Amino acid sequence: MDSDQGKLFIGGISLETDEQKLKEYFQGYGEVLQTVVMRDKLTGKPRGFGVEKRIRQGAARIRILLGVGYYERKLAILL
């Protein structure tokens, strides 16, 4: 990973959330390069967490989202 990119772990996301919805939501807090919603290998169903790759500059602004509701669930974000 390049030094100007950062990864965020995002827990507590709705099971209805897909990569596009996740990217759209976080795009307002900095440029998002990629989002991945982790899925069960057997069923393909979302597991309630994901990973986002972004420009590191935007990672500091994401701290304000800790505990914020998203689709009626509270987010857990690790920088």
Gaussian input, Z-matrix of N, CA and C with variables (Angstrom, degrees):
# hf/3-21g

backbone

0 1
 N
 C     1     B1
 C     2     B2     1     A1
 N     3     B3     2     A2     1     D1
 C     4     B4     3     A3     2     D2
 C     5     B5     4     A4     3     D3
 N     6     B6     5     A5     4     D4
 C     7     B7     6     A6     5     D5
 C     8     B8     7     A7     6     D6
 N     9     B9     8     A8     7     D7
 C    10    B10     9     A9     8     D8
 C    11    B11    10    A10     9     D9
 N    12    B12    11    A11    10    D10
 C    13    B13    12    A12    11    D11
 C    14    B14    13    A13    12    D12
 N    15    B15    14    A14    13    D13
 C    16    B16    15    A15    14    D14
 C    17    B17    16    A16    15    D15
 N    18    B18    17    A17    16    D16
 C    19    B19    18    A18    17    D17
 C    20    B20    19    A19    18    D18
 N    21    B21    20    A20    19    D19
 C    22    B22    21    A21    20    D20
 C    23    B23    22    A22    21    D21
 N    24    B24    23    A23    22    D22
 C    25    B25    24    A24    23    D23
 C    26    B26    25    A25    24    D24
 N    27    B27    26    A26    25    D25
 C    28    B28    27    A27    26    D26
 C    29    B29    28    A28    27    D27
 N    30    B30    29    A29    28    D28
 C    31    B31    30    A30    29    D29
 C    32    B32    31    A31    30    D30
 N    33    B33    32    A32    31    D31
 C    34    B34    33    A33    32    D32
 C    35    B35    34    A34    33    D33
 N    36    B36    35    A35    34    D34
 C    37    B37    36    A36    35    D35
 C    38    B38    37    A37    36    D36
 N    39    B39    38    A38    37    D37
 C    40    B40    39    A39    38    D38
 C    41    B41    40    A40    39    D39
 N    42    B42    41    A41    40    D40
 C    43    B43    42    A42    41    D41
 C    44    B44    43    A43    42    D42
 N    45    B45    44    A44    43    D43
 C    46    B46    45    A45    44    D44
 C    47    B47    46    A46    45    D45
 N    48    B48    47    A47    46    D46
 C    49    B49    48    A48    47    D47
 C    50    B50    49    A49    48    D48
 N    51    B51    50    A50    49    D49
 C    52    B52    51    A51    50    D50
 C    53    B53    52    A52    51    D51
 N    54    B54    53    A53    52    D52
 C    55    B55    54    A54    53    D53
 C    56    B56    55    A55    54    D54
 N    57    B57    56    A56    55    D55
 C    58    B58    57    A57    56    D56
 C    59    B59    58    A58    57    D57
 N    60    B60    59    A59    58    D58
 C    61    B61    60    A60    59    D59
 C    62    B62    61    A61    60    D60
 N    63    B63    62    A62    61    D61
 C    64    B64    63    A63    62    D62
 C    65    B65    64    A64    63    D63
 N    66    B66    65    A65    64    D64
 C    67    B67    66    A66    65    D65
 C    68    B68    67    A67    66    D66
 N    69    B69    68    A68    67    D67
 C    70    B70    69    A69    68    D68
 C    71    B71    70    A70    69    D69
 N    72    B72    71    A71    70    D70
 C    73    B73    72    A72    71    D71
 C    74    B74    73    A73    72    D72
 N    75    B75    74    A74    73    D73
 C    76    B76    75    A75    74    D74
 C    77    B77    76    A76    75    D75
 N    78    B78    77    A77    76    D76
 C    79    B79    78    A78    77    D77
 C    80    B80    79    A79    78    D78
 N    81    B81    80    A80    79    D79
 C    82    B82    81    A81    80    D80
 C    83    B83    82    A82    81    D81
 N    84    B84    83    A83    82    D82
 C    85    B85    84    A84    83    D83
 C    86    B86    85    A85    84    D84
 N    87    B87    86    A86    85    D85
 C    88    B88    87    A87    86    D86
 C    89    B89    88    A88    87    D87
 N    90    B90    89    A89    88    D88
 C    91    B91    90    A90    89    D89
 C    92    B92    91    A91    90    D90
 N    93    B93    92    A92    91    D91
 C    94    B94    93    A93    92    D92
 C    95    B95    94    A94    93    D93
 N    96    B96    95    A95    94    D94
 C    97    B97    96    A96    95    D95
 C    98    B98    97    A97    96    D96
 N    99    B99    98    A98    97    D97
 C   100   B100    99    A99    98    D98
 C   101   B101   100   A100    99    D99
 N   102   B102   101   A101   100   D100
 C   103   B103   102   A102   101   D101
 C   104   B104   103   A103   102   D102
 N   105   B105   104   A104   103   D103
 C   106   B106   105   A105   104   D104
 C   107   B107   106   A106   105   D105
 N   108   B108   107   A107   106   D106
 C   109   B109   108   A108   107   D107
 C   110   B110   109   A109   108   D108
 N   111   B111   110   A110   109   D109
 C   112   B112   111   A111   110   D110
 C   113   B113   112   A112   111   D111
 N   114   B114   113   A113   112   D112
 C   115   B115   114   A114   113   D113
 C   116   B116   115   A115   114   D114
 N   117   B117   116   A116   115   D115
 C   118   B118   117   A117   116   D116
 C   119   B119   118   A118   117   D117
 N   120   B120   119   A119   118   D118
 C   121   B121   120   A120   119   D119
 C   122   B122   121   A121   120   D120
 N   123   B123   122   A122   121   D121
 C   124   B124   123   A123   122   D122
 C   125   B125   124   A124   123   D123
 N   126   B126   125   A125   124   D124
 C   127   B127   126   A126   125   D125
 C   128   B128   127   A127   126   D126
 N   129   B129   128   A128   127   D127
 C   130   B130   129   A129   128   D128
 C   131   B131   130   A130   129   D129
 N   132   B132   131   A131   130   D130
 C   133   B133   132   A132   131   D131
 C   134   B134   133   A133   132   D132
 N   135   B135   134   A134   133   D133
 C   136   B136   135   A135   134   D134
 C   137   B137   136   A136   135   D135
 N   138   B138   137   A137   136   D136
 C   139   B139   138   A138   137   D137
 C   140   B140   139   A139   138   D138
 N   141   B141   140   A140   139   D139
 C   142   B142   141   A141   140   D140
 C   143   B143   142   A142   141   D141
 N   144   B144   143   A143   142   D142
 C   145   B145   144   A144   143   D143
 C   146   B146   145   A145   144   D144
 N   147   B147   146   A146   145   D145
 C   148   B148   147   A147   146   D146
 C   149   B149   148   A148   147   D147
 N   150   B150   149   A149   148   D148
 C   151   B151   150   A150   149   D149
 C   152   B152   151   A151   150   D150
 N   153   B153   152   A152   151   D151
 C   154   B154   153   A153   152   D152
 C   155   B155   154   A154   153   D153
 N   156   B156   155   A155   154   D154
 C   157   B157   156   A156   155   D155
 C   158   B158   157   A157   156   D156
 N   159   B159   158   A158   157   D157
 C   160   B160   159   A159   158   D158
 C   161   B161   160   A160   159   D159
 N   162   B162   161   A161   160   D160
 C   163   B163   162   A162   161   D161
 C   164   B164   163   A163   162   D162
 N   165   B165   164   A164   163   D163
 C   166   B166   165   A165   164   D164
 C   167   B167   166   A166   165   D165
 N   168   B168   167   A167   166   D166
 C   169   B169   168   A168   167   D167
 C   170   B170   169   A169   168   D168
 N   171   B171   170   A170   169   D169
 C   172   B172   171   A171   170   D170
 C   173   B173   172   A172   171   D171
 N   174   B174   173   A173   172   D172
 C   175   B175   174   A174   173   D173
 C   176   B176   175   A175   174   D174
 N   177   B177   176   A176   175   D175
 C   178   B178   177   A177   176   D176
 C   179   B179   178   A178   177   D177
 N   180   B180   179   A179   178   D178
 C   181   B181   180   A180   179   D179
 C   182   B182   181   A181   180   D180
 N   183   B183   182   A182   181   D181
 C   184   B184   183   A183   182   D182
 C   185   B185   184   A184   183   D183
 N   186   B186   185   A185   184   D184
 C   187   B187   186   A186   185   D185
 C   188   B188   187   A187   186   D186
 N   189   B189   188   A188   187   D187
 C   190   B190   189   A189   188   D188
 C   191   B191   190   A190   189   D189
 N   192   B192   191   A191   190   D190
 C   193   B193   192   A192   191   D191
 C   194   B194   193   A193   192   D192
 N   195   B195   194   A194   193   D193
 C   196   B196   195   A195   194   D194
 C   197   B197   196   A196   195   D195
 N   198   B198   197   A197   196   D196
 C   199   B199   198   A198   197   D197
 C   200   B200   199   A199   198   D198
 N   201   B201   200   A200   199   D199
 C   202   B202   201   A201   200   D200
 C   203   B203   202   A202   201   D201
 N   204   B204   203   A203   202   D202
 C   205   B205   204   A204   203   D203
 C   206   B206   205   A205   204   D204
 N   207   B207   206   A206   205   D205
 C   208   B208   207   A207   206   D206
 C   209   B209   208   A208   207   D207
 N   210   B210   209   A209   208   D208
 C   211   B211   210   A210   209   D209
 C   212   B212   211   A211   210   D210
 N   213   B213   212   A212   211   D211
 C   214   B214   213   A213   212   D212
 C   215   B215   214   A214   213   D213
 N   216   B216   215   A215   214   D214
 C   217   B217   216   A216   215   D215
 C   218   B218   217   A217   216   D216
 N   219   B219   218   A218   217   D217
 C   220   B220   219   A219   218   D218
 C   221   B221   220   A220   219   D219
 N   222   B222   221   A221   220   D220
 C   223   B223   222   A222   221   D221
 C   224   B224   223   A223   222   D222
 N   225   B225   224   A224   223   D223
 C   226   B226   225   A225   224   D224
 C   227   B227   226   A226   225   D225
 N   228   B228   227   A227   226   D226
 C   229   B229   228   A228   227   D227
 C   230   B230   229   A229   228   D228
 N   231   B231   230   A230   229   D229
 C   232   B232   231   A231   230   D230
 C   233   B233   232   A232   231   D231
 N   234   B234   233   A233   232   D232
 C   235   B235   234   A234   233   D233
 C   236   B236   235   A235   234   D234

   B1=1.4455
   B2=1.5207
   B3=1.3150
   B4=1.4577
   B5=1.5165
   B6=1.3328
   B7=1.4564
   B8=1.5224
   B9=1.3258
   B10=1.4611
   B11=1.5286
   B12=1.3192
   B13=1.4541
   B14=1.5185
   B15=1.3303
   B16=1.4471
   B17=1.5139
   B18=1.3310
   B19=1.4607
   B20=1.5116
   B21=1.3101
   B22=1.4520
   B23=1.5152
   B24=1.3220
   B25=1.4577
   B26=1.5226
   B27=1.3239
   B28=1.4564
   B29=1.5212
   B30=1.3184
   B31=1.4542
   B32=1.5139
   B33=1.3186
   B34=1.4549
   B35=1.5136
   B36=1.3235
   B37=1.4692
   B38=1.5280
   B39=1.3038
   B40=1.4595
   B41=1.5276
   B42=1.3095
   B43=1.4600
   B44=1.5270
   B45=1.3247
   B46=1.4685
   B47=1.5272
   B48=1.3242
   B49=1.4599
   B50=1.5213
   B51=1.3326
   B52=1.4587
   B53=1.5323
   B54=1.3072
   B55=1.4532
   B56=1.5234
   B57=1.3096
   B58=1.4614
   B59=1.5245
   B60=1.3282
   B61=1.4714
   B62=1.5184
   B63=1.3238
   B64=1.4531
   B65=1.5293
   B66=1.3154
   B67=1.4627
   B68=1.5215
   B69=1.3251
   B70=1.4658
   B71=1.5196
   B72=1.3201
   B73=1.4570
   B74=1.5273
   B75=1.3258
   B76=1.4520
   B77=1.5224
   B78=1.3218
   B79=1.4632
   B80=1.5352
   B81=1.3239
   B82=1.4615
   B83=1.5166
   B84=1.3107
   B85=1.4593
   B86=1.5197
   B87=1.3014
   B88=1.4546
   B89=1.5133
   B90=1.3240
   B91=1.4630
   B92=1.5228
   B93=1.3212
   B94=1.4657
   B95=1.5224
   B96=1.3209
   B97=1.4613
   B98=1.5186
   B99=1.3444
   B100=1.4658
   B101=1.5231
   B102=1.3126
   B103=1.4668
   B104=1.5232
   B105=1.3316
   B106=1.4576
   B107=1.5198
   B108=1.3297
   B109=1.4577
   B110=1.5183
   B111=1.3226
   B112=1.4612
   B113=1.5282
   B114=1.3325
   B115=1.4660
   B116=1.5280
   B117=1.3089
   B118=1.4602
   B119=1.5280
   B120=1.3100
   B121=1.4735
   B122=1.5212
   B123=1.3142
   B124=1.4635
   B125=1.5260
   B126=1.3366
   B127=1.4701
   B128=1.5188
   B129=1.3357
   B130=1.4603
   B131=1.5198
   B132=1.3358
   B133=1.4664
   B134=1.5298
   B135=1.3566
   B136=1.4651
   B137=1.5286
   B138=1.3449
   B139=1.4591
   B140=1.5256
   B141=1.3402
   B142=1.4666
   B143=1.5218
   B144=1.3413
   B145=1.4628
   B146=1.5194
   B147=1.3216
   B148=1.4497
   B149=1.5100
   B150=1.3240
   B151=1.4533
   B152=1.5177
   B153=1.3167
   B154=1.4576
   B155=1.5173
   B156=1.3196
   B157=1.4564
   B158=1.5224
   B159=1.3423
   B160=1.4573
   B161=1.5126
   B162=1.3161
   B163=1.4506
   B164=1.5237
   B165=1.3154
   B166=1.4655
   B167=1.5259
   B168=1.3027
   B169=1.4640
   B170=1.5250
   B171=1.3253
   B172=1.4492
   B173=1.5173
   B174=1.3265
   B175=1.4585
   B176=1.5209
   B177=1.3229
   B178=1.4658
   B179=1.5241
   B180=1.3192
   B181=1.4614
   B182=1.5174
   B183=1.3075
   B184=1.4600
   B185=1.5302
   B186=1.3310
   B187=1.4594
   B188=1.5267
   B189=1.3103
   B190=1.4614
   B191=1.5253
   B192=1.3127
   B193=1.4556
   B194=1.5265
   B195=1.3198
   B196=1.4606
   B197=1.5211
   B198=1.3053
   B199=1.4548
   B200=1.5188
   B201=1.3125
   B202=1.4598
   B203=1.5242
   B204=1.3088
   B205=1.4572
   B206=1.5162
   B207=1.2977
   B208=1.4584
   B209=1.5214
   B210=1.3133
   B211=1.4641
   B212=1.5373
   B213=1.3362
   B214=1.4616
   B215=1.5297
   B216=1.3207
   B217=1.4684
   B218=1.5199
   B219=1.3208
   B220=1.4608
   B221=1.5270
   B222=1.3248
   B223=1.4489
   B224=1.5253
   B225=1.3004
   B226=1.4600
   B227=1.5202
   B228=1.3176
   B229=1.4655
   B230=1.5166
   B231=1.3115
   B232=1.4569
   B233=1.5187
   B234=1.3280
   B235=1.4685
   B236=1.5022
   A1=108.63
   A2=116.81
   A3=121.49
   A4=110.59
   A5=116.90
   A6=121.43
   A7=112.49
   A8=118.79
   A9=120.21
   A10=112.13
   A11=117.64
   A12=121.75
   A13=109.37
   A14=116.12
   A15=120.95
   A16=110.20
   A17=115.85
   A18=120.79
   A19=108.34
   A20=116.67
   A21=122.92
   A22=108.55
   A23=116.80
   A24=122.00
   A25=105.93
   A26=117.54
   A27=121.98
   A28=108.05
   A29=115.74
   A30=121.34
   A31=111.11
   A32=116.32
   A33=121.38
   A34=114.37
   A35=117.62
   A36=118.61
   A37=109.43
   A38=114.66
   A39=121.90
   A40=110.29
   A41=115.94
   A42=119.79
   A43=112.26
   A44=116.94
   A45=121.62
   A46=112.15
   A47=117.21
   A48=121.76
   A49=110.75
   A50=115.56
   A51=120.58
   A52=108.70
   A53=117.04
   A54=121.27
   A55=112.22
   A56=117.68
   A57=121.11
   A58=111.23
   A59=118.28
   A60=121.62
   A61=110.69
   A62=117.11
   A63=121.64
   A64=110.20
   A65=116.33
   A66=120.62
   A67=110.98
   A68=117.44
   A69=121.11
   A70=111.28
   A71=117.16
   A72=121.06
   A73=111.75
   A74=117.86
   A75=121.43
   A76=113.83
   A77=118.16
   A78=121.71
   A79=111.15
   A80=117.74
   A81=120.85
   A82=113.45
   A83=118.48
   A84=122.72
   A85=112.27
   A86=117.15
   A87=121.94
   A88=110.15
   A89=115.16
   A90=119.90
   A91=111.57
   A92=115.59
   A93=122.56
   A94=107.99
   A95=116.09
   A96=120.39
   A97=111.93
   A98=116.30
   A99=120.01
   A100=109.22
   A101=116.90
   A102=121.85
   A103=108.39
   A104=115.11
   A105=121.52
   A106=107.63
   A107=116.92
   A108=122.07
   A109=106.41
   A110=115.75
   A111=119.98
   A112=109.64
   A113=116.14
   A114=121.92
   A115=110.92
   A116=115.27
   A117=121.88
   A118=108.13
   A119=116.69
   A120=120.56
   A121=112.97
   A122=117.45
   A123=120.42
   A124=113.01
   A125=116.80
   A126=120.13
   A127=113.64
   A128=117.20
   A129=120.83
   A130=113.27
   A131=117.20
   A132=121.14
   A133=109.52
   A134=116.03
   A135=119.87
   A136=111.38
   A137=115.65
   A138=121.26
   A139=112.74
   A140=118.47
   A141=121.31
   A142=114.49
   A143=117.35
   A144=119.54
   A145=109.11
   A146=114.16
   A147=119.09
   A148=111.64
   A149=115.35
   A150=122.64
   A151=107.34
   A152=114.60
   A153=120.61
   A154=108.83
   A155=116.39
   A156=121.36
   A157=106.69
   A158=116.14
   A159=120.37
   A160=110.53
   A161=114.60
   A162=120.74
   A163=106.71
   A164=118.06
   A165=122.32
   A166=112.40
   A167=118.46
   A168=122.01
   A169=111.40
   A170=117.92
   A171=121.31
   A172=113.69
   A173=118.47
   A174=120.98
   A175=112.19
   A176=118.27
   A177=120.69
   A178=110.77
   A179=117.77
   A180=120.16
   A181=112.45
   A182=118.29
   A183=122.40
   A184=111.18
   A185=118.45
   A186=121.68
   A187=112.15
   A188=117.68
   A189=120.12
   A190=111.90
   A191=118.23
   A192=121.66
   A193=113.67
   A194=118.33
   A195=120.07
   A196=110.15
   A197=116.89
   A198=121.96
   A199=114.71
   A200=118.00
   A201=121.45
   A202=109.52
   A203=116.99
   A204=120.92
   A205=111.71
   A206=115.54
   A207=122.89
   A208=106.17
   A209=117.13
   A210=121.75
   A211=110.32
   A212=115.63
   A213=124.19
   A214=113.70
   A215=118.34
   A216=122.04
   A217=108.13
   A218=117.02
   A219=121.26
   A220=109.67
   A221=115.31
   A222=121.03
   A223=111.47
   A224=116.37
   A225=123.53
   A226=106.40
   A227=116.90
   A228=120.74
   A229=109.14
   A230=116.31
   A231=122.35
   A232=108.19
   A233=116.32
   A234=120.88
   A235=110.38
   D1=136.80
   D2=178.53
   D3=-66.98
   D4=156.07
   D5=-176.91
   D6=-67.92
   D7=-20.45
   D8=-179.60
   D9=-92.93
   D10=9.21
   D11=178.28
   D12=-114.72
   D13=149.08
   D14=177.11
   D15=-134.78
   D16=152.90
   D17=176.86
   D18=-110.67
   D19=140.35
   D20=175.61
   D21=-120.13
   D22=134.33
   D23=170.20
   D24=-90.28
   D25=131.32
   D26=-178.89
   D27=-124.54
   D28=111.38
   D29=-179.95
   D30=-106.87
   D31=160.47
   D32=177.09
   D33=80.78
   D34=19.52
   D35=179.60
   D36=-80.35
   D37=153.05
   D38=-179.90
   D39=-62.12
   D40=146.52
   D41=178.20
   D42=-69.55
   D43=-12.40
   D44=176.78
   D45=-87.66
   D46=-6.02
   D47=-177.12
   D48=-78.23
   D49=132.65
   D50=173.61
   D51=-113.79
   D52=179.73
   D53=-176.72
   D54=-59.78
   D55=-40.98
   D56=-177.90
   D57=-66.21
   D58=-44.96
   D59=178.75
   D60=-61.92
   D61=-41.49
   D62=179.81
   D63=-63.86
   D64=-44.17
   D65=179.73
   D66=-63.71
   D67=-44.24
   D68=179.66
   D69=-60.79
   D70=-40.84
   D71=-178.61
   D72=-64.79
   D73=-45.62
   D74=-175.69
   D75=-84.93
   D76=-11.72
   D77=-179.30
   D78=-59.67
   D79=-28.92
   D80=179.58
   D81=-70.25
   D82=-7.89
   D83=-177.95
   D84=-113.42
   D85=16.12
   D86=179.57
   D87=133.85
   D88=164.68
   D89=-176.43
   D90=-69.17
   D91=123.97
   D92=178.31
   D93=-99.08
   D94=126.53
   D95=179.77
   D96=-89.01
   D97=-38.31
   D98=-176.16
   D99=-160.44
   D100=145.26
   D101=171.94
   D102=-128.93
   D103=146.08
   D104=177.37
   D105=-135.73
   D106=123.66
   D107=172.38
   D108=-95.24
   D109=121.87
   D110=-177.39
   D111=-72.35
   D112=136.34
   D113=-175.59
   D114=-125.93
   D115=152.29
   D116=175.54
   D117=-65.77
   D118=133.89
   D119=-176.91
   D120=-66.97
   D121=-32.06
   D122=-177.52
   D123=-84.73
   D124=-43.98
   D125=-174.45
   D126=-97.45
   D127=-22.52
   D128=-176.69
   D129=78.09
   D130=3.92
   D131=-179.50
   D132=-80.22
   D133=146.00
   D134=177.85
   D135=-60.55
   D136=147.68
   D137=-177.73
   D138=-101.82
   D139=0.79
   D140=175.54
   D141=92.34
   D142=11.15
   D143=175.09
   D144=-150.15
   D145=164.26
   D146=-179.09
   D147=-156.42
   D148=-178.68
   D149=179.86
   D150=-131.32
   D151=142.78
   D152=179.02
   D153=-127.66
   D154=137.22
   D155=173.98
   D156=-109.05
   D157=129.76
   D158=-176.24
   D159=-143.00
   D160=169.99
   D161=171.61
   D162=-68.06
   D163=129.20
   D164=-173.62
   D165=-54.88
   D166=-33.54
   D167=-179.47
   D168=-54.82
   D169=-35.88
   D170=-179.04
   D171=-79.83
   D172=-13.64
   D173=-176.56
   D174=-64.55
   D175=-35.48
   D176=179.99
   D177=-64.73
   D178=-36.80
   D179=-179.61
   D180=-69.47
   D181=-20.00
   D182=-176.89
   D183=-73.08
   D184=-19.63
   D185=-179.70
   D186=-56.50
   D187=-29.46
   D188=-178.34
   D189=-68.04
   D190=-11.66
   D191=-178.65
   D192=-88.70
   D193=-5.06
   D194=-177.55
   D195=-58.28
   D196=123.28
   D197=179.49
   D198=80.24
   D199=2.24
   D200=179.64
   D201=-73.96
   D202=142.50
   D203=177.73
   D204=-74.64
   D205=139.80
   D206=177.88
   D207=-142.60
   D208=114.26
   D209=-175.09
   D210=51.02
   D211=47.62
   D212=175.72
   D213=65.60
   D214=21.53
   D215=176.18
   D216=-131.07
   D217=149.98
   D218=177.47
   D219=-88.54
   D220=133.71
   D221=-178.24
   D222=-83.78
   D223=144.43
   D224=170.32
   D225=-118.55
   D226=119.90
   D227=-174.59
   D228=-123.07
   D229=127.35
   D230=175.60
   D231=-111.39
   D232=125.62
   D233=-179.48
   D234=-87.36

